[in-house]
Amino acid sequence: MMYSHNFAAAIKVNGKILREFGDAVYLPFGSEYEIRLKNLNYSRAKVTIEIDGENVTGGGLILNTSETVDLERFIRNGNLTEGNRFKFIERTNKIENHRGIKLEDGLITIHYEFEFIVPEWTYSRPTVPIKYYSGVPMSTTNAVYGDNFQTKSISANTTRSLSETGITVEGSKSEQKFSTTKWKGSIGNAGVLTIKMLGETEENKKIREPVTVKTKLECKTCGTINPATAKFCSECGTSLHIV
């Protein structure tokens, strides 16, 4: 799970969290996946997610303190009751010729910011507590909140880099539901997490099974099977991290 500024994110396939190799995860083409989000901050977080350069969360998701959300679908046209699941597929030559190639293909970009907590001060005059907002106007921006959890194109390039071999498209129907709430404004300390989705290894071998945090790792040098937590091969010392 990627972590920064009291916010964490991960990718799940078949209910299992994928292992990160730097900023990349490996999963088979054709997989439907979820984006796990966890707010570890003392105030609420607003999250906006872009997949392949497209905003898939509308006005944004609001996460309460210590809340975890497994986002499994696109939120489009304000539809808070149903939508299509995220599905990772190979960007074939036919797709490239029809759709084109985007610089952001294969990337999940998660933007997050934390809400300012409005303090209450009681004075002798007036007797009613007054709410201050640190000189920043109160915002009434609508944001999407999940209560049921369960672009730019460029001309096709014949040289396909590893990070651009897969894209996310509409998968099966999901009935994950959301409702709306209000956002009071941000503290100012925003952050970004980026996850690269890969369906092939450096040797251009297609991934057959999702590489999860519990997947035992095979050394590419000597073939020894190592525990999921190992960083180096116990037999020959080769690094087990795919970069």
GIHUZI-V617573 format. One record per pair of residues at least 24 apart in sequence whose C-alpha atoms are under 8 Angstrom apart, sorted by the first residue. I is the first residue (numbers start at 1). J is the second residue. If there is no record, write none. Layout:
# GIHUZI-V617573
I J
I J
This chain:
# GIHUZI-V617573
2 193
4 191
4 193
5 41
5 191
6 39
6 40
6 41
7 37
7 38
7 39
7 40
7 41
7 112
8 37
8 38
8 39
8 40
9 35
9 36
9 37
9 38
9 193
10 35
10 36
10 37
11 35
11 36
12 36
13 210
16 212
16 213
17 212
17 213
18 210
18 211
18 212
18 213
19 211
19 212
19 213
21 241
21 242
21 243
22 243
23 194
23 195
23 196
24 195
24 196
24 197
24 198
25 195
25 196
25 197
25 198
25 211
26 197
26 198
26 199
26 200
26 207
26 210
26 211
27 197
27 198
27 199
27 207
27 208
27 209
27 210
27 211
28 88
28 199
28 200
28 206
28 207
28 208
28 209
28 210
29 88
29 89
29 90
29 166
29 199
29 207
30 87
30 88
30 89
30 90
31 87
31 88
31 89
32 85
32 86
32 87
32 88
32 171
33 72
33 85
33 86
33 87
33 88
34 70
34 71
34 72
34 73
34 86
35 70
35 71
35 72
36 68
36 69
36 70
36 71
37 68
37 69
37 70
37 71
38 63
38 66
38 67
38 68
38 69
39 63
39 64
39 65
39 66
39 67
39 68
40 65
40 66
40 67
41 65
41 66
41 114
42 66
43 114
43 115
43 116
43 117
44 114
44 115
45 112
45 113
45 114
45 115
46 112
46 113
46 114
46 115
46 143
47 110
47 111
47 112
47 113
48 110
48 111
48 112
49 108
49 109
49 110
49 111
50 108
50 109
50 110
51 104
51 105
51 106
51 107
51 108
51 109
51 168
52 102
52 103
52 104
52 105
52 106
52 107
52 108
52 167
52 168
53 102
53 103
53 104
53 105
53 107
53 108
53 109
53 151
53 152
54 151
57 144
58 143
58 144
59 142
59 143
59 144
60 143
60 144
60 145
61 143
61 144
61 145
61 146
62 143
62 144
62 145
62 146
62 181
63 145
69 146
69 149
69 150
70 149
70 150
71 149
72 174
72 176
73 174
73 176
74 170
80 176
80 177
80 178
80 179
81 175
81 176
81 177
81 178
82 173
82 174
82 175
82 176
82 177
83 173
83 174
83 175
83 176
84 170
84 171
84 172
84 173
84 174
85 170
85 171
85 172
85 173
85 174
86 168
86 169
86 170
86 171
87 168
87 169
87 170
87 171
88 166
88 167
88 168
88 169
89 166
89 167
89 168
89 169
90 165
90 166
90 167
90 199
91 164
91 165
91 166
91 167
92 165
96 156
97 156
100 153
100 154
100 155
100 156
101 153
101 154
101 155
101 156
101 157
102 151
102 152
102 153
102 154
103 152
103 153
103 154
103 164
104 164
105 163
105 164
105 165
105 166
105 167
106 163
106 164
106 165
106 166
106 167
106 168
106 196
106 197
106 198
107 163
107 194
107 195
107 196
107 197
108 194
108 195
108 196
108 197
109 192
109 193
109 194
109 195
110 192
110 193
110 194
111 190
111 191
111 192
111 193
112 190
112 191
112 192
113 186
113 187
113 188
113 189
113 190
113 191
114 186
114 187
114 188
114 189
114 190
115 183
115 184
115 185
115 186
115 187
116 184
116 185
116 186
116 187
138 184
138 185
139 183
139 184
139 185
140 182
140 183
140 184
141 182
141 183
141 184
142 180
142 181
142 182
142 183
143 180
143 181
143 182
143 183
144 178
144 179
144 180
144 181
145 178
145 179
145 180
145 181
146 177
146 178
146 179
147 177
147 178
147 179
148 176
148 177
148 178
149 176
149 177
150 176
162 198
162 200
162 201
162 202
163 196
163 197
163 198
165 198
165 199
165 200
166 197
166 198
166 199
